[in-house]
Structure formats: C-alpha cells, structure tokens
Amino acid sequence: MIIYTCITNGYDEIPDHYYDSDVQYVCFTDGTVEKKGPWEFRDILVDNKCPRRLSAHPKINPHLYFPIGSKTTWIDGCYRMTEKFVERSKQNLDNYNFTIMRHPDKFSYMDEVLEGFMAST
C-alpha cells in the first residue's frame, strides 16, 4: 500500500506520524517542505502558479503518479497519521476495489466546487 500526500508553498509541515514498515510513503512537493521520516519526496508533474491547484494535481490524479492497480491512500499534509488510519486503509483496500473516505468536515462535492470557484476569483 502507498500512502501519499502533497505539500506546496510551505503551507504544511510533515507532523510526527505512526509509520508501518509495510507501507510506502510518498510526499509530492514543490521543494518547500522539510524532508523527514520515511517519506519519498517526489516532484509534481505539472507547473501551476496557484499552490492549491498544484497540490491538488497528485491528489486527484494518482493514476499519473503510480502504476495502474496500485493501492493508494491520500492523507492531507496537515493531518497526523495514526496506526488506526493505516490499519483501516489496509483493511479497506484489501476488501474493496474502490474506496472513498468521507471528509471529516462532511464537505459535499458541490462544497468542494464552490470552494475552488471562490478561491479562483
């Protein structure tokens, strides 16, 4: 399993996490994050002046960054990863072909679209 995140514009720092030796950790970045932990740091494949759009690219396009069929889980850069999160992710990916975790603030798709629109004005 691969757990991945993206940090741009120095917006977040990688917090101290629980790490599982059976998991690959990938952080996409524009070079503004302090490298620490077992994370593999990778460049983002697109160039965009907006850090929000830049950081969204790996999140919504994992198929461009990982081999087809990879079991991947996204975690926002600001969240602290716990053992429960890792184990639940493994369990979900072992039992289902496709999963979507509910946002803790219960945003709907339309909320996300509106937030993106408001940020672009």
Backbone as JSON Lines, residues from 0, in Angstrom:
{"i":0,"aa":"M","n":[0.84,-1.17,0.0],"ca":[0.0,0.0,0.0],"c":[0.89,1.24,0.0]}
{"i":1,"aa":"I","n":[0.41,2.27,-0.67],"ca":[1.1,3.55,-0.73],"c":[0.22,4.6,-0.07]}
{"i":2,"aa":"I","n":[0.77,5.32,0.89],"ca":[0.09,6.48,1.46],"c":[0.8,7.7,0.92]}
{"i":3,"aa":"Y","n":[0.02,8.62,0.36],"ca":[0.65,9.78,-0.25],"c":[-0.03,11.08,0.17]}
{"i":4,"aa":"T","n":[0.73,12.16,0.03],"ca":[0.27,13.5,0.36],"c":[0.94,14.48,-0.57]}
{"i":5,"aa":"C","n":[0.6,15.73,-0.45],"ca":[1.24,16.78,-1.25],"c":[1.29,18.05,-0.41]}
{"i":6,"aa":"I","n":[2.46,18.66,-0.37],"ca":[2.63,19.93,0.35],"c":[3.31,20.91,-0.58]}
{"i":7,"aa":"T","n":[2.66,22.07,-0.77],"ca":[3.22,23.12,-1.62],"c":[3.26,24.44,-0.86]}
{"i":8,"aa":"N","n":[4.11,25.33,-1.33],"ca":[4.18,26.69,-0.82],"c":[4.5,26.74,0.68]}
{"i":9,"aa":"G","n":[5.11,25.67,1.21],"ca":[5.45,25.63,2.63],"c":[4.24,25.7,3.54]}
{"i":10,"aa":"Y","n":[3.07,25.35,3.02],"ca":[1.81,25.51,3.75],"c":[1.72,24.62,4.98]}
{"i":11,"aa":"D","n":[2.19,23.39,4.87],"ca":[2.14,22.44,5.98],"c":[3.53,21.92,6.27]}
{"i":12,"aa":"E","n":[3.67,21.31,7.43],"ca":[4.88,20.57,7.79],"c":[4.45,19.13,8.03]}
{"i":13,"aa":"I","n":[5.34,18.21,7.74],"ca":[5.01,16.81,8.0],"c":[5.04,16.59,9.51]}
{"i":14,"aa":"P","n":[3.88,16.24,10.1],"ca":[3.87,16.01,11.54],"c":[4.52,14.67,11.89]}
{"i":15,"aa":"D","n":[4.76,14.46,13.16],"ca":[5.25,13.16,13.6],"c":[4.11,12.16,13.41]}
{"i":16,"aa":"H","n":[4.42,11.07,12.74],"ca":[3.4,10.09,12.36],"c":[3.72,8.72,12.95]}
{"i":17,"aa":"Y","n":[2.69,7.87,12.89],"ca":[2.88,6.43,13.04],"c":[3.31,5.94,11.66]}
{"i":18,"aa":"Y","n":[4.35,5.12,11.59],"ca":[4.81,4.57,10.31],"c":[4.8,3.05,10.37]}
{"i":19,"aa":"D","n":[4.32,2.44,9.31],"ca":[4.26,0.99,9.17],"c":[5.32,0.59,8.15]}
{"i":20,"aa":"S","n":[6.16,-0.36,8.48],"ca":[7.26,-0.75,7.58],"c":[6.77,-1.42,6.29]}
{"i":21,"aa":"D","n":[5.5,-1.85,6.27],"ca":[4.95,-2.47,5.06],"c":[4.32,-1.46,4.1]}
{"i":22,"aa":"V","n":[4.38,-0.19,4.45],"ca":[3.73,0.86,3.66],"c":[4.79,1.75,3.03]}
{"i":23,"aa":"Q","n":[4.55,2.15,1.78],"ca":[5.41,3.12,1.1],"c":[4.77,4.5,1.3]}
{"i":24,"aa":"Y","n":[5.59,5.48,1.68],"ca":[5.09,6.83,1.93],"c":[5.67,7.77,0.88]}
{"i":25,"aa":"V","n":[4.79,8.51,0.18],"ca":[5.22,9.42,-0.88],"c":[4.65,10.8,-0.6]}
{"i":26,"aa":"C","n":[5.53,11.8,-0.65],"ca":[5.11,13.19,-0.49],"c":[5.48,13.95,-1.76]}
{"i":27,"aa":"F","n":[4.47,14.46,-2.45],"ca":[4.71,15.31,-3.61],"c":[4.9,16.73,-3.09]}
{"i":28,"aa":"T","n":[5.88,17.43,-3.65],"ca":[6.19,18.75,-3.14],"c":[6.81,19.63,-4.21]}
{"i":29,"aa":"D","n":[6.72,20.91,-3.98],"ca":[7.4,21.88,-4.84],"c":[8.76,22.26,-4.26]}
{"i":30,"aa":"G","n":[9.21,21.5,-3.26],"ca":[10.52,21.73,-2.65],"c":[10.48,22.62,-1.42]}
{"i":31,"aa":"T","n":[9.28,22.95,-0.93],"ca":[9.16,23.88,0.19],"c":[8.89,23.19,1.53]}
{"i":32,"aa":"V","n":[9.05,21.88,1.57],"ca":[8.77,21.14,2.81],"c":[10.07,20.54,3.34]}
{"i":33,"aa":"E","n":[10.19,20.52,4.67],"ca":[11.35,19.88,5.3],"c":[11.2,18.37,5.15]}
{"i":34,"aa":"K","n":[12.24,17.74,4.62],"ca":[12.2,16.29,4.41],"c":[12.49,15.58,5.72]}
{"i":35,"aa":"K","n":[11.58,14.67,6.09],"ca":[11.78,13.9,7.31],"c":[10.97,12.61,7.26]}
{"i":36,"aa":"G","n":[11.32,11.7,8.14],"ca":[10.62,10.42,8.19],"c":[10.95,9.56,6.99]}
{"i":37,"aa":"P","n":[10.2,8.48,6.82],"ca":[10.46,7.55,5.71],"c":[9.82,7.99,4.39]}
{"i":38,"aa":"W","n":[9.4,9.23,4.29],"ca":[8.76,9.72,3.07],"c":[9.72,9.74,1.9]}
{"i":39,"aa":"E","n":[9.22,9.35,0.74],"ca":[9.93,9.52,-0.53],"c":[9.38,10.82,-1.12]}
{"i":40,"aa":"F","n":[10.24,11.78,-1.37],"ca":[9.8,13.08,-1.87],"c":[9.91,13.12,-3.38]}
{"i":41,"aa":"R","n":[8.79,13.48,-4.03],"ca":[8.74,13.5,-5.5],"c":[8.25,14.85,-5.99]}
{"i":42,"aa":"D","n":[8.67,15.18,-7.21],"ca":[8.21,16.4,-7.85],"c":[6.79,16.22,-8.37]}
{"i":43,"aa":"I","n":[6.08,17.32,-8.49],"ca":[4.75,17.33,-9.07],"c":[4.91,17.46,-10.59]}
{"i":44,"aa":"L","n":[4.11,16.72,-11.34],"ca":[4.29,16.62,-12.79],"c":[3.8,17.82,-13.59]}
{"i":45,"aa":"V","n":[3.14,18.76,-12.95],"ca":[2.62,19.93,-13.67],"c":[3.22,21.2,-13.07]}
{"i":46,"aa":"D","n":[3.12,22.27,-13.83],"ca":[3.57,23.57,-13.35],"c":[2.34,24.48,-13.26]}
{"i":47,"aa":"N","n":[2.07,24.97,-12.08],"ca":[0.92,25.86,-11.88],"c":[1.32,26.88,-10.83]}
{"i":48,"aa":"K","n":[1.04,28.13,-11.07],"ca":[1.42,29.19,-10.12],"c":[0.55,29.19,-8.87]}
{"i":49,"aa":"C","n":[-0.62,28.59,-8.95],"ca":[-1.52,28.51,-7.8],"c":[-1.14,27.3,-6.96]}
{"i":50,"aa":"P","n":[-0.67,27.49,-5.72],"ca":[-0.25,26.35,-4.91],"c":[-1.38,25.37,-4.59]}
{"i":51,"aa":"R","n":[-2.61,25.85,-4.49],"ca":[-3.74,24.95,-4.22],"c":[-3.99,24.02,-5.4]}
{"i":52,"aa":"R","n":[-3.96,24.58,-6.59],"ca":[-4.17,23.75,-7.78],"c":[-2.99,22.81,-8.0]}
{"i":53,"aa":"L","n":[-1.81,23.3,-7.72],"ca":[-0.61,22.47,-7.85],"c":[-0.7,21.27,-6.91]}
{"i":54,"aa":"S","n":[-1.07,21.51,-5.67],"ca":[-1.14,20.42,-4.7],"c":[-2.3,19.47,-4.97]}
{"i":55,"aa":"A","n":[-3.34,19.95,-5.64],"ca":[-4.48,19.09,-5.95],"c":[-4.17,18.08,-7.05]}
{"i":56,"aa":"H","n":[-3.19,18.38,-7.88],"ca":[-2.93,17.51,-9.04],"c":[-2.63,16.06,-8.64]}
{"i":57,"aa":"P","n":[-1.67,15.8,-7.76],"ca":[-1.43,14.39,-7.38],"c":[-2.62,13.77,-6.65]}
{"i":58,"aa":"K","n":[-3.33,14.59,-5.87],"ca":[-4.47,14.07,-5.11],"c":[-5.54,13.5,-6.02]}
{"i":59,"aa":"I","n":[-5.85,14.22,-7.1],"ca":[-6.95,13.79,-7.97],"c":[-6.49,13.0,-9.19]}
{"i":60,"aa":"N","n":[-5.17,12.84,-9.32],"ca":[-4.63,12.1,-10.47],"c":[-3.61,11.03,-10.06]}
{"i":61,"aa":"P","n":[-3.94,10.19,-9.09],"ca":[-2.94,9.2,-8.67],"c":[-2.52,8.26,-9.8]}
{"i":62,"aa":"H","n":[-3.4,8.08,-10.79],"ca":[-3.09,7.21,-11.92],"c":[-1.93,7.75,-12.76]}
{"i":63,"aa":"L","n":[-1.62,9.04,-12.64],"ca":[-0.49,9.63,-13.37],"c":[0.83,9.49,-12.6]}
{"i":64,"aa":"Y","n":[0.74,9.17,-11.33],"ca":[1.91,9.14,-10.46],"c":[2.3,7.73,-10.01]}
{"i":65,"aa":"F","n":[1.35,6.81,-10.05],"ca":[1.61,5.45,-9.57],"c":[1.18,4.44,-10.63]}
{"i":66,"aa":"P","n":[1.79,3.26,-10.63],"ca":[1.4,2.23,-11.6],"c":[-0.08,1.87,-11.46]}
{"i":67,"aa":"I","n":[-0.71,1.56,-12.58],"ca":[-2.12,1.13,-12.58],"c":[-2.26,-0.06,-11.65]}
{"i":68,"aa":"G","n":[-3.28,-0.03,-10.83],"ca":[-3.53,-1.12,-9.88],"c":[-2.9,-0.91,-8.52]}
{"i":69,"aa":"S","n":[-2.13,0.15,-8.36],"ca":[-1.53,0.43,-7.05],"c":[-2.62,0.72,-6.03]}
{"i":70,"aa":"K","n":[-2.41,0.23,-4.84],"ca":[-3.34,0.52,-3.74],"c":[-2.83,1.77,-3.05]}
{"i":71,"aa":"T","n":[-3.57,2.86,-3.2],"ca":[-3.12,4.15,-2.68],"c":[-4.15,4.74,-1.72]}
{"i":72,"aa":"T","n":[-3.64,5.48,-0.76],"ca":[-4.48,6.21,0.19],"c":[-3.92,7.62,0.32]}
{"i":73,"aa":"W","n":[-4.78,8.6,0.18],"ca":[-4.4,10.0,0.33],"c":[-4.58,10.43,1.78]}
{"i":74,"aa":"I","n":[-3.64,11.24,2.28],"ca":[-3.82,11.9,3.57],"c":[-3.39,13.35,3.39]}
{"i":75,"aa":"D","n":[-4.21,14.28,3.85],"ca":[-3.84,15.69,3.75],"c":[-2.57,15.93,4.56]}
{"i":76,"aa":"G","n":[-1.73,16.83,4.05],"ca":[-0.43,17.08,4.66],"c":[-0.48,17.54,6.1]}
{"i":77,"aa":"C","n":[-1.59,18.14,6.51],"ca":[-1.67,18.67,7.87],"c":[-2.13,17.64,8.9]}
{"i":78,"aa":"Y","n":[-2.63,16.49,8.43],"ca":[-3.16,15.51,9.37],"c":[-2.08,14.57,9.89]}
{"i":79,"aa":"R","n":[-2.21,14.21,11.15],"ca":[-1.3,13.26,11.78],"c":[-1.82,11.85,11.51]}
{"i":80,"aa":"M","n":[-0.97,11.03,10.92],"ca":[-1.34,9.66,10.58],"c":[-1.21,8.77,11.82]}
{"i":81,"aa":"T","n":[-2.27,8.03,12.1],"ca":[-2.28,7.15,13.26],"c":[-2.24,5.69,12.81]}
{"i":82,"aa":"E","n":[-1.96,4.82,13.74],"ca":[-1.99,3.38,13.44],"c":[-3.39,2.97,12.97]}
{"i":83,"aa":"K","n":[-4.41,3.53,13.59],"ca":[-5.79,3.21,13.22],"c":[-6.06,3.6,11.76]}
{"i":84,"aa":"F","n":[-5.57,4.77,11.34],"ca":[-5.76,5.22,9.96],"c":[-5.08,4.25,8.99]}
{"i":85,"aa":"V","n":[-3.85,3.86,9.3],"ca":[-3.1,2.95,8.42],"c":[-3.78,1.59,8.35]}
{"i":86,"aa":"E","n":[-4.15,1.04,9.49],"ca":[-4.78,-0.28,9.5],"c":[-6.14,-0.26,8.81]}
{"i":87,"aa":"R","n":[-6.9,0.8,9.02],"ca":[-8.21,0.92,8.35],"c":[-8.03,1.05,6.84]}
{"i":88,"aa":"S","n":[-7.02,1.79,6.42],"ca":[-6.74,1.93,4.99],"c":[-6.39,0.59,4.37]}
{"i":89,"aa":"K","n":[-5.54,-0.18,5.05],"ca":[-5.17,-1.52,4.56],"c":[-6.41,-2.4,4.44]}
{"i":90,"aa":"Q","n":[-7.23,-2.38,5.48],"ca":[-8.44,-3.2,5.5],"c":[-9.37,-2.81,4.35]}
{"i":91,"aa":"N","n":[-9.59,-1.53,4.17],"ca":[-10.48,-1.07,3.09],"c":[-9.95,-1.48,1.73]}
{"i":92,"aa":"L","n":[-8.66,-1.3,1.5],"ca":[-8.08,-1.61,0.19],"c":[-8.0,-3.11,-0.07]}
{"i":93,"aa":"D","n":[-7.94,-3.9,0.99],"ca":[-7.96,-5.36,0.83],"c":[-9.36,-5.88,0.52]}
{"i":94,"aa":"N","n":[-10.38,-5.18,0.99],"ca":[-11.75,-5.67,0.87],"c":[-12.57,-5.06,-0.26]}
{"i":95,"aa":"Y","n":[-12.09,-3.95,-0.82],"ca":[-12.87,-3.26,-1.84],"c":[-11.98,-2.84,-3.0]}
{"i":96,"aa":"N","n":[-12.55,-2.82,-4.21],"ca":[-11.8,-2.39,-5.38],"c":[-11.62,-0.88,-5.43]}
{"i":97,"aa":"F","n":[-12.54,-0.15,-4.83],"ca":[-12.51,1.31,-4.87],"c":[-13.1,1.83,-3.57]}
{"i":98,"aa":"T","n":[-12.45,2.78,-2.96],"ca":[-12.97,3.34,-1.72],"c":[-12.86,4.86,-1.76]}
{"i":99,"aa":"I","n":[-13.73,5.5,-1.03],"ca":[-13.67,6.94,-0.82],"c":[-13.9,7.17,0.66]}
{"i":100,"aa":"M","n":[-12.96,7.84,1.31],"ca":[-13.16,8.15,2.72],"c":[-13.91,9.47,2.83]}
{"i":101,"aa":"R","n":[-14.83,9.53,3.72],"ca":[-15.62,10.73,3.93],"c":[-14.75,11.8,4.58]}
{"i":102,"aa":"H","n":[-14.88,13.02,4.11],"ca":[-14.14,14.15,4.67],"c":[-14.65,14.39,6.09]}
{"i":103,"aa":"P","n":[-13.75,14.64,7.06],"ca":[-14.2,14.81,8.44],"c":[-15.14,16.0,8.63]}
{"i":104,"aa":"D","n":[-15.08,16.98,7.74],"ca":[-15.98,18.13,7.83],"c":[-17.23,17.93,6.99]}
{"i":105,"aa":"K","n":[-17.39,16.75,6.41],"ca":[-18.56,16.36,5.63],"c":[-18.84,17.31,4.47]}
{"i":106,"aa":"F","n":[-17.79,17.73,3.77],"ca":[-17.98,18.53,2.57],"c":[-18.63,17.67,1.49]}
{"i":107,"aa":"S","n":[-19.51,18.27,0.75],"ca":[-20.07,17.58,-0.41],"c":[-19.24,17.95,-1.64]}
{"i":108,"aa":"Y","n":[-19.51,17.28,-2.72],"ca":[-18.83,17.6,-3.97],"c":[-19.1,19.06,-4.34]}
{"i":109,"aa":"M","n":[-20.33,19.5,-4.17],"ca":[-20.68,20.88,-4.51],"c":[-19.95,21.87,-3.61]}
{"i":110,"aa":"D","n":[-19.75,21.53,-2.33],"ca":[-18.97,22.39,-1.44],"c":[-17.55,22.55,-1.96]}
{"i":111,"aa":"E","n":[-16.96,21.45,-2.43],"ca":[-15.6,21.49,-2.96],"c":[-15.53,22.35,-4.22]}
{"i":112,"aa":"V","n":[-16.53,22.2,-5.1],"ca":[-16.57,23.0,-6.33],"c":[-16.7,24.48,-5.98]}
{"i":113,"aa":"L","n":[-17.59,24.81,-5.06],"ca":[-17.79,26.2,-4.66],"c":[-16.53,26.77,-4.03]}
{"i":114,"aa":"E","n":[-15.87,25.99,-3.19],"ca":[-14.62,26.45,-2.56],"c":[-13.56,26.73,-3.62]}
{"i":115,"aa":"G","n":[-13.44,25.86,-4.59],"ca":[-12.48,26.08,-5.68],"c":[-12.82,27.3,-6.5]}
{"i":116,"aa":"F","n":[-14.12,27.49,-6.77],"ca":[-14.55,28.66,-7.53],"c":[-14.24,29.95,-6.77]}
{"i":117,"aa":"M","n":[-14.57,29.96,-5.49],"ca":[-14.33,31.17,-4.67],"c":[-12.84,31.48,-4.58]}
{"i":118,"aa":"A","n":[-12.01,30.47,-4.54],"ca":[-10.56,30.68,-4.45],"c":[-9.99,31.21,-5.75]}
{"i":119,"aa":"S","n":[-10.69,30.98,-6.86],"ca":[-10.16,31.39,-8.16],"c":[-10.56,32.81,-8.54]}
{"i":120,"aa":"T","n":[-11.42,33.43,-7.76],"ca":[-11.86,34.79,-8.1],"c":[-10.98,35.85,-7.49]}
